[in-house]
Amino acid sequence: MPTKSLIEELPKIVKQGKEEAQRIMERLSSSTRIGLQTNELVLPSKDTSGLWKGRNEQVINKEWMNRLIYGDNLLAMQALLAGDEATGLPSLRGKVDLIYIDPPFDSKADYRTKINLPGIDIEQKPTVIEQFAYSDTWQDGTVSYLKMLYPRLVLMRELLSDKGSIYVHIDWHVGAYVKVIMDDVFGKEYFKNQITWKRGVIRGMKVHATYYPFNSDYLFLYSKSDLAVWNGNDIKYEEFILEKDYKQYGYQKDSYGYFVTSARNDYTDESIIELAKQNRIFVTNGGKLVINGSSVKTTAGNIRIKAYRETRNGKIVELKTPDNIWTDILGMGNNNDAITGYSTQKPEALLERIIKASSNEGDLVCDFFGGSGTTAAVAERLGRRWITTDIGKPAILVMRKRFIDQEVKPFLYQCIGDYQKEAFSGNKQYRRVGDLSQIVMQLYGAIPFSAEQLNDRNWGYVKSSRTLVYVDSPNKMTGAATIRKAKEAKGSLLGGGWSKVVVLAWNFAFDISAAIQQYKEDVEVLVIPPDLLDKLSKKGYDKLIREGSVRFSTLQYLMIRPITVRPYNDQEEITVRLDNYVLLSPDNIPLDDKDKPKLQQIMERDPLALIEYWSVDPDYDGETFRSQWQDYRENTANDSDPLHCVYQASLIVPCKARRTVCVKAVDVFGFESVVTETVQS
């Protein structure tokens, strides 16, 4: 059967996208609406000397907190539209002033992350959540990509304020099709520009055998209404022009030694009056400039603008207003911006132009495909508020470190709360997540309950030991709420009387460690191998059962040495030392087989080298982790070793008879571990 063309598929894409968006909007006021779970309140204060003296006394704005959100942006936007009572965030419907997104647009992209460890380099495959997202996005090529994008664009339009604008950064793969669906979502009348950005300077590149080399991306600019903020005329960039080129372009020298350009249409009457005060106006044919209040005219001839003959390295500098062809901003390969190592990082100059042109200080800027965090970093520097999200753990690690390096204002690091993603979007590989759950359950050795026994296919049992087994969704972050639910089920499900509950899960929220400790007498949590889906597709269920090769591991955990407290003038010094890090089996890390022995070597000889980032809350209240001290690999302000964190933190804090210290660590794969210890002075 021949593949249907995109023209045939577009009406279906639009219809399905509108229906999905409508279901989401209707759900916002229901009891099943999605919330945000705060992992950290980050008060940037990276370790520079080994002794933290309470430098971080930044005032937290109770009315607004910038946010870094981990998870599917479709779900994050639902939470933002619904509002987040737990952190005092009202609904942001109609409150966002600028959106920039740079969605992945290469169906053949390699989403692996390179990790440099002492003496070895390995490559991490995407997490299970990422794998599902990427496979959904590109399973049917451009069709599934547009299906992914359409409802998200609808939610972005709902978030935009009347003065808001959206920039969608895209390339040649899907640009034409994205333009069509954006016309449908935002209205063709609100299409403002297609901007062509030349990414870099190509030297010596030969033309391909059948086409010209690609060296540009495109940005589609739409506004929400006719009230959109526009400061584009105030943005200038320096262009270097050879003196000989002035003659070629029709520039002339006047008697003052200025060059004269005819770009009068780029200037308002008010700006011409200001330029006249600077002696930068020239009128042709012997005419004169006549100023009447706030308007201008000439007695004869036309107005010309004088350009200063300022030279640098033999070139003349002229300030110009950008048009829709951007050739002056270099891509990362030719750029001096700090490179984060994130493959799709964009230069800060690109985002600076966008943010300055389409927002004002204090406005809210959002990026729902956050990547390396350039949008938020530039928004912070320019005095805007920001929210950024990403589904990739590597992106979250990069962004959090980048923001701390920049010493941004305190921000919240959040994830999607306890949810079942399958309630909102169907799984393409399995018709129902319950089907996959039952396969996992039987690979573990449990028996699924029959439909007559229980109308929930995620539950089963091990008959010989009276053990309940719960299999969580691969599209879900398993957190404290799930563990509490399992504890309750032990005493109530089908009459209760179970000896314990085993929870099998794929992905874990930050609060899982504390919940495991709290309910360890009743609930055991095991990790489903992240490559199980690959094994099922390659070997099949029957062969895996026969081999008995599927192993379920315990979670990773962090160990610290006893925390010490000693007087320090009229305060006290607490010292935290990392002791060990126990990672789950290399077989259960998303790696190629060739990299698993390398990881095993690191685990045996230098396990703390796996810590990517760690932070301390010296006075944990049991609810919100306030990250007041941070260190991470590549922070060389406190040592010269970019491949290790420092493993000791000394913090000077006010005296307190009893305090709870909370330590959080994130490893190079994005797994989080939390340790708390109560200490007394």
C-alpha positions in Angstrom: 0.0 0.0 0.0 1.6 3.3 -1.0 2.5 5.8 1.7 0.0 8.7 1.9 1.3 12.1 1.1 1.6 14.8 3.7 -1.1 16.8 1.9 -3.5 13.9 2.6 -2.3 13.6 6.2 -2.4 17.3 7.2 -6.2 17.4 7.8 -6.0 14.4 10.1 -3.0 15.9 11.9 -4.9 19.2 12.5 -8.1 17.4 13.5 -6.3 15.1 16.0 -4.2 17.9 17.3 -7.2 20.1 18.0 -9.1 17.2 19.7 -6.1 16.5 21.9 -5.7 20.1 22.9 -9.4 20.4 23.6 -9.2 17.3 25.9 -6.3 18.9 27.7 -8.0 22.2 28.2 -11.1 20.5 29.6 -9.0 18.6 32.0 -7.4 21.7 33.5 -10.2 22.3 36.0 -10.6 18.6 36.9 -9.2 16.7 39.9 -6.8 14.8 37.6 -5.0 17.9 36.4 -1.2 17.7 36.5 0.9 19.4 39.1 4.6 20.2 39.5 6.9 18.6 42.1 9.7 20.8 43.4 13.0 18.9 43.5 15.1 21.9 44.6 14.9 25.5 45.4 18.3 26.4 44.0 20.1 29.4 45.5 23.2 29.5 43.3 26.4 29.5 45.4 28.9 27.2 43.8 31.9 26.1 45.8 35.0 28.2 45.1 37.1 28.0 48.3 35.8 25.0 50.3 34.3 27.2 53.0 30.8 28.5 52.5 30.1 31.5 54.8 26.4 32.1 54.2 27.2 34.2 51.2 23.9 33.2 49.6 21.5 35.6 51.3 19.6 36.4 48.1 16.0 37.6 48.6 13.5 35.1 47.2 10.8 36.9 45.3 7.6 35.5 46.8 5.6 36.7 43.8 7.7 35.0 41.2 10.2 32.2 40.9 12.0 31.3 37.6 11.6 27.5 36.9 13.6 24.7 35.3 11.2 21.8 34.7 12.2 18.2 33.8 9.6 16.3 31.8 7.4 16.1 28.8 6.7 19.7 27.8 3.1 18.8 26.9 2.5 17.9 30.5 4.6 20.9 31.8 2.5 23.3 29.9 -0.7 21.7 31.2 0.6 22.2 34.8 1.5 25.9 34.0 -2.0 26.5 32.5 -3.7 24.9 35.5 -1.5 26.7 38.0 0.6 25.3 40.8 -0.9 25.9 44.2 2.0 24.2 46.0 4.5 26.8 44.9 2.0 29.8 44.7 2.0 29.9 40.9 -1.3 31.1 39.4 -2.5 29.9 36.0 -0.2 31.3 33.3 -2.9 31.3 30.7 -2.4 34.5 28.8 0.6 35.5 30.9 3.6 34.5 28.8 5.1 37.4 26.8 7.6 35.5 24.6 8.2 31.9 23.6 11.2 30.6 21.7 11.4 26.9 20.9 14.0 25.0 19.0 12.4 21.5 18.7 14.5 18.7 17.5 14.0 18.4 13.7 16.4 15.7 12.5 14.8 12.2 12.5 18.2 10.6 12.2 19.8 12.5 15.0 22.0 10.6 17.5 20.6 11.4 20.9 23.4 9.7 22.8 25.3 11.7 25.4 29.1 11.5 25.6 30.4 11.2 29.2 34.0 11.8 30.0 35.2 9.9 33.1 38.7 9.6 34.5 40.6 7.5 31.9 37.6 6.5 29.9 34.8 7.9 27.7 31.4 6.3 27.4 28.2 7.1 25.6 24.8 7.1 27.3 21.7 6.1 25.5 18.5 8.2 26.1 16.5 7.3 29.2 13.3 5.3 28.8 11.2 8.4 28.9 13.3 10.0 26.2 13.3 6.9 24.1 9.5 6.8 24.1 9.4 10.5 23.3 11.8 10.3 20.4 10.2 7.1 19.0 6.8 8.8 19.2 8.1 11.9 17.5 9.7 10.2 14.5 8.0 6.8 14.2 6.1 7.9 11.1 8.6 10.5 10.0 7.4 14.0 9.4 3.7 13.0 10.0 4.4 12.0 13.6 6.6 15.0 14.1 3.8 17.3 13.2 1.4 15.3 15.3 3.7 15.9 18.2 4.0 19.6 17.5 0.4 20.6 16.8 -1.2 20.3 20.3 1.9 21.8 21.8 1.6 24.9 19.7 -2.0 25.2 20.7 -1.1 25.2 24.4 1.7 27.7 23.7 -0.9 30.0 22.1 -3.1 29.6 25.2 -0.1 30.6 27.4 0.8 33.7 25.3 -0.4 37.1 26.4 -2.0 39.5 24.0 1.4 41.3 23.7 3.2 38.0 23.2 5.1 36.5 20.3 6.5 33.1 19.4 9.6 32.2 17.5 9.9 28.6 16.2 13.4 27.6 15.2 13.5 25.0 12.5 15.5 23.7 9.6 14.9 22.5 6.0 13.6 19.1 7.0 10.2 20.2 8.2 10.2 24.0 7.9 7.5 24.3 5.1 5.1 21.9 6.9 5.6 23.6 10.3 4.7 27.0 8.6 1.4 25.5 7.4 0.3 24.3 10.9 1.5 27.5 12.5 -0.8 29.4 10.1 -3.6 27.2 11.3 -2.9 27.6 15.1 -1.9 31.3 15.2 -3.7 32.7 12.1 -2.0 33.6 8.9 -2.7 37.2 9.6 -0.4 37.1 12.6 2.6 35.7 10.7 5.3 38.4 11.0 8.5 37.0 9.5 10.4 34.1 8.2 13.9 34.8 9.4 16.9 33.1 7.7 19.9 32.6 10.0 23.2 31.8 8.4 24.8 29.6 10.9 28.4 30.0 10.1 31.3 30.7 7.8 31.9 27.9 5.3 35.5 27.8 4.0 36.6 25.5 1.3 33.4 23.4 1.3 32.7 21.9 -2.0 29.1 21.9 -3.4 27.5 18.6 -3.0 27.2 16.4 -6.1 23.5 17.2 -6.5 22.7 20.2 -4.4 24.1 23.3 -2.6 25.4 22.8 1.0 23.0 23.7 3.8 24.1 26.6 5.9 21.0 28.2 7.3 18.1 27.6 9.8 14.8 29.4 9.8 12.8 31.1 12.5 9.0 31.6 12.1 7.8 34.6 14.0 4.1 34.9 14.9 2.3 37.2 17.3 -0.7 36.5 19.5 -2.5 39.8 18.4 -1.8 43.2 17.0 -0.6 44.3 20.4 2.7 42.4 20.3 5.8 44.0 21.8 8.2 45.1 19.0 11.5 46.8 19.8 13.2 45.6 16.6 13.8 49.1 15.3 15.9 49.8 18.4 18.3 46.9 17.8 21.5 47.6 16.0 24.4 45.5 15.0 27.9 46.5 13.8 28.7 45.6 10.2 32.2 45.9 8.9 32.4 47.2 5.3 35.5 47.7 3.2 36.0 51.3 2.2 36.0 50.4 -1.5 32.6 48.7 -1.0 31.0 52.1 -0.1 31.5 53.3 -3.6 30.2 50.1 -5.0 27.1 50.3 -2.8 26.4 54.0 -3.8 27.8 55.6 -0.6 29.4 59.0 -0.9 31.6 61.1 1.3 30.3 64.5 2.3 32.5 67.4 3.2 32.8 66.3 6.8 34.3 62.9 5.8 31.2 61.0 6.5 29.8 58.3 4.3 26.1 58.8 3.4 23.5 56.1 3.2 20.0 56.3 1.8 18.4 54.2 4.5 15.9 56.9 5.4 12.9 54.5 5.6 14.5 52.8 8.6 14.1 55.9 10.7 11.2 57.6 12.4 10.8 61.4 12.4 11.8 61.4 16.1 15.0 59.6 15.4 15.8 61.9 12.5 15.4 64.9 14.7 17.8 63.2 17.2 20.3 62.5 14.4 20.1 66.1 13.3 21.3 67.2 16.7 24.3 65.0 16.2 25.0 66.5 12.7 24.3 63.2 11.1 21.6 64.3 8.5 22.4 65.1 4.9 19.9 66.5 2.4 20.4 66.0 -1.3 20.1 68.7 -4.1 21.1 71.5 -1.7 18.0 71.0 0.4 17.6 71.7 4.1 15.9 69.8 6.9 12.8 71.5 8.3 11.7 70.4 11.8 8.1 71.2 12.7 7.4 69.9 16.2 7.8 66.2 16.0 7.7 65.9 12.2 10.3 66.6 9.6 10.4 67.6 5.9 12.9 69.0 3.4 13.0 72.2 1.3 14.4 70.1 -1.6 16.0 66.7 -2.2 15.9 63.7 0.1 17.1 62.9 3.5 20.3 60.8 3.9 21.9 59.5 7.0 25.6 60.1 7.6 27.6 57.0 8.8 30.7 57.6 10.9 33.9 56.6 9.1 35.1 54.5 12.0 37.6 51.8 11.1 38.8 48.7 12.7 41.4 46.5 11.1 41.1 48.4 7.9 37.3 48.0 7.8 34.6 50.6 8.2 32.0 50.0 11.0 28.4 50.9 10.4 25.5 50.3 12.8 22.6 48.6 11.0 19.1 47.5 11.9 18.6 43.8 11.2 16.3 42.6 8.5 15.0 39.1 8.1 18.3 37.7 6.8 20.8 37.3 9.7 24.3 36.8 8.6 26.1 38.6 11.4 25.5 36.0 14.2 27.9 33.1 14.0 26.9 29.6 15.0 28.6 27.8 17.8 31.4 26.4 15.6 32.6 29.9 14.9 31.6 31.4 18.2 33.3 32.4 21.4 30.3 31.6 23.7 31.1 29.1 26.4 30.3 25.7 24.8 28.3 23.5 27.2 28.8 20.3 25.2 25.1 20.2 24.3 24.9 19.3 20.6 22.1 21.8 19.6 23.4 24.8 21.7 22.6 28.1 20.1 24.7 31.3 20.4 23.6 33.8 23.0 23.7 36.6 20.4 20.8 34.9 18.6 18.6 34.8 21.6 19.7 38.3 22.7 18.4 39.7 19.5 15.1 37.8 19.8 14.5 38.7 23.4 15.4 42.3 23.1 13.1 42.7 20.0 10.0 41.0 21.3 9.9 41.5 25.0 10.6 44.2 27.7 12.3 44.0 31.1 10.2 42.0 33.6 8.4 40.1 30.8 8.0 36.3 31.0 10.1 34.3 28.5 9.6 30.6 28.0 11.5 27.9 26.1 9.8 24.4 26.2 12.7 22.6 24.4 15.3 24.1 26.7 18.4 22.2 25.5 21.5 23.9 26.8 19.5 26.7 28.5 20.6 29.6 26.3 17.1 31.2 26.2 16.8 31.3 30.0 20.4 32.3 30.5 20.0 35.3 28.2 16.6 36.2 29.6 18.1 36.3 33.1 20.9 38.6 31.9 18.4 40.9 30.2 16.2 41.3 33.2 13.3 39.0 32.1 11.6 36.2 34.0 11.8 32.7 32.6 10.6 29.2 32.5 12.5 26.4 30.6 11.7 22.7 30.2 13.3 19.6 28.7 12.6 15.9 28.7 16.3 15.0 28.6 18.3 14.4 31.8 21.5 15.5 30.1 19.9 18.8 29.2 18.7 19.3 32.8 22.2 18.7 34.1 23.7 21.1 31.6 21.2 23.8 32.4 21.3 23.6 36.1 25.1 23.9 36.1 25.0 26.8 33.6 22.6 28.8 35.7 24.6 28.3 38.8 27.8 29.3 37.0 26.0 32.5 35.8 24.8 33.1 39.4 21.2 33.7 38.4 18.5 34.6 40.9 17.1 31.7 43.0 15.1 29.3 40.8 12.9 26.2 41.2 14.0 22.9 39.7 10.8 20.9 39.3 9.5 17.8 37.6 6.1 16.6 36.5 4.2 15.3 39.6 2.9 11.8 40.0 1.1 11.1 36.8 0.2 8.5 34.2 1.2 9.8 30.8 -0.7 7.1 29.0 -3.9 8.8 30.2 -3.0 11.6 27.8 -1.3 10.0 24.8 -1.4 6.4 23.5 1.7 4.3 23.4 2.6 3.3 19.8 4.5 0.1 20.7 1.9 -1.4 23.1 -1.8 -0.7 22.8 -2.1 -0.3 26.5 0.6 0.1 29.1 -1.1 -2.7 31.0 0.1 -5.1 28.3 3.7 -4.1 28.9 3.1 -4.2 32.7 2.0 -7.8 32.5 5.0 -8.8 30.4 7.3 -7.2 33.0 5.5 -8.8 35.8 5.9 -12.3 34.4 9.6 -11.7 33.6 9.9 -10.9 37.3 8.1 -14.1 38.2 4.8 -12.8 39.3 1.3 -13.7 38.3 -1.0 -10.9 37.0 -4.4 -10.7 38.6 -7.3 -11.7 36.4 -9.8 -9.1 35.3 -12.4 -10.7 37.6 -10.0 -10.3 40.6 -8.9 -6.7 39.9 -9.6 -4.2 37.1 -6.0 -2.9 37.1 -3.5 -4.7 34.9 -0.5 -3.1 36.7 -0.9 -5.4 39.7 0.1 -9.0 40.3 1.4 -11.3 43.0 3.9 -14.0 44.0 1.7 -16.7 45.4 4.4 -18.6 47.4 5.4 -15.5 49.5 2.1 -13.6 49.5 3.9 -10.7 47.8 2.1 -8.0 45.9 3.8 -6.7 42.7 3.1 -3.4 41.1 4.6 -2.5 37.7 4.8 1.2 37.0 4.6 2.8 33.5 7.7 3.5 31.4 6.2 7.0 30.8 6.0 7.8 34.4 8.3 9.2 37.1 7.9 6.9 40.1 8.0 8.9 43.3 6.8 9.0 46.9 3.1 9.0 46.0 3.5 5.6 44.3 5.3 4.2 47.3 2.6 5.4 49.6 0.0 3.9 47.3 1.8 0.6 47.5 2.0 0.7 51.3 -1.8 1.3 51.5 -2.4 -1.6 49.0 -0.5 -4.0 51.3 -3.1 -3.6 53.9 -6.2 -3.2 51.8 -6.0 -4.7 48.3 -8.2 -7.8 47.9 -8.6 -8.0 51.6 -5.0 -7.2 52.6 -2.8 -9.5 54.5 0.1 -9.3 52.1 3.6 -9.8 53.4 5.2 -7.0 51.4 4.8 -5.0 48.1 7.4 -5.0 45.3 7.3 -1.9 43.0 9.0 -2.4 39.6 9.7 0.9 37.9 11.7 2.5 35.1 12.2 6.2 36.1 12.4 7.8 39.5 11.5 11.2 41.0 13.8 12.9 43.4 11.8 12.0 46.5 12.0 8.3 46.0 15.0 7.7 48.3 13.3 9.2 51.3 10.1 7.3 50.6 12.0 4.0 50.3 13.6 4.6 53.7 10.2 5.5 55.3 8.4 2.5 54.0 11.3 -0.1 53.8 9.5 -2.5 56.1 6.6 -2.8 53.7 7.7 -1.8 50.2 10.7 -2.8 48.1 11.6 -0.8 45.0 13.4 -2.5 42.1 14.6 -1.0 38.8 13.4 -2.5 35.5 16.3 -2.8 33.0 16.1 0.2 30.7 17.1 -1.9 27.7 14.2 -4.3 28.3 12.2 -2.9 25.4 15.2 -3.5 23.1 15.6 -7.0 24.3 11.9 -7.7 23.9 12.0 -6.5 20.3 15.1 -8.4 19.4 14.7 -11.7 21.4 11.0 -11.8 22.2 9.2 -12.6 25.4 9.4 -16.4 25.2 13.2 -16.4 24.7 13.7 -14.0 27.6 11.6 -16.2 29.9 13.5 -19.3 28.9 16.9 -17.6 29.5 15.9 -16.0 32.8 18.3 -13.2 31.9 16.2 -10.2 33.0 17.6 -8.9 36.2 15.9 -6.3 38.4 18.2 -4.2 40.5 18.0 -2.1 43.6 18.3 1.7 43.3 21.6 3.5 43.5 22.4 5.3 46.8 24.8 7.8 48.3 26.8 7.3 51.5 28.2 10.2 53.6 30.5 10.2 56.6 29.1 11.4 59.9 28.5 15.2 59.7 30.7 17.2 62.1 29.8 20.4 63.9 32.2 22.8 65.6 32.0 26.4 66.8 33.1 29.2 64.4 33.2 32.6 66.1 29.6 33.3 67.1 28.3 30.8 64.5 29.1 27.1 63.7 30.8 25.2 61.0 29.2 22.0 59.7 31.3 19.7 57.5 29.8 17.2 55.1 32.0 14.5 53.4 30.9 12.1 50.7 32.0 8.6 51.5 30.8 6.3 48.7 28.4 6.0 45.8 26.7 2.7 45.0 25.4 2.5 41.5 23.0 -0.1 40.2 24.4 -2.7 37.9 26.0 -1.5 34.6 23.6 -3.9 32.9 20.8 -1.6 34.0 22.3 1.6 32.7 21.4 2.6 29.1 24.8 1.9 27.6 26.2 -0.1 24.7 27.7 -3.5 25.7 31.2 -2.2 24.9 30.9 0.5 27.5 29.6 -1.6 30.4 33.0 -3.0 31.4 34.4 0.5 31.4 31.7 1.6 33.7 32.4 -1.4 36.0 36.0 -0.3 36.2 35.0 3.1 37.4 32.5 1.7 39.9 35.2 -0.4 41.4 38.2 2.0 41.6 36.6 5.5 41.7 32.9 5.4 42.4 32.6 9.0 43.5 33.8 10.0 40.0 30.3 9.2 38.9 28.9 12.1 40.9 28.1 14.9 38.4 26.6 17.4 40.8 25.9 17.5 44.5 24.3 20.1 46.8 23.6 20.7 50.5 20.7 22.1 52.4 22.1 22.8 55.9 18.7 23.3 57.5 16.3 21.0 55.7 12.6 21.5 56.7 11.5 18.1 55.4 9.5 19.6 52.6 11.5 21.8 50.3 15.2 21.1 49.6 16.9 24.5 49.5 20.1 24.0 47.6 22.4 26.5 49.3 25.8 25.1 48.3 26.7 23.3 45.1 29.6 21.7 43.4 29.9 19.8 40.1 32.3 18.4 37.7 33.9 21.0 35.4 33.8 23.5 38.3 37.5 24.3 38.5 37.0 27.4 40.7 37.9 25.2 43.7 40.4 22.8 42.2 42.0 22.0 38.9 40.2 18.7 38.2 37.3 19.0 35.8 36.4 15.3 36.0 35.7 15.2 39.8 33.7 17.1 42.2 35.2 18.1 45.5 34.0 15.6 48.2 33.9 17.9 51.2 31.7 20.9 52.0 32.2 23.1 55.0 29.4 25.6 55.7 29.3 28.4 58.2 25.7 28.7 59.5 23.9 30.3 62.5 24.0 28.3 65.6 21.1 25.9 66.2 20.8 23.2 68.8 19.4 20.6 66.4 19.3 20.7 62.6 18.6 18.3 59.7 21.2 18.4 56.9 20.1 17.1 53.5 22.6 16.1 50.8 21.5 15.5 47.3 23.7 14.0 44.5 23.1 13.5 40.8 25.2 11.0 38.9 26.5 11.3 35.4 23.4 9.4 34.1 21.0 11.8 35.8 20.0 9.5 38.7 19.4 11.3 42.0 20.2 10.2 45.5 19.3 11.9 48.8 20.7 11.5 52.3 19.5 13.3 55.4 21.2 13.4 58.8 20.1 15.1 62.0 22.9 16.7 63.9 23.2 18.5 67.3 25.6 21.3 68.3 
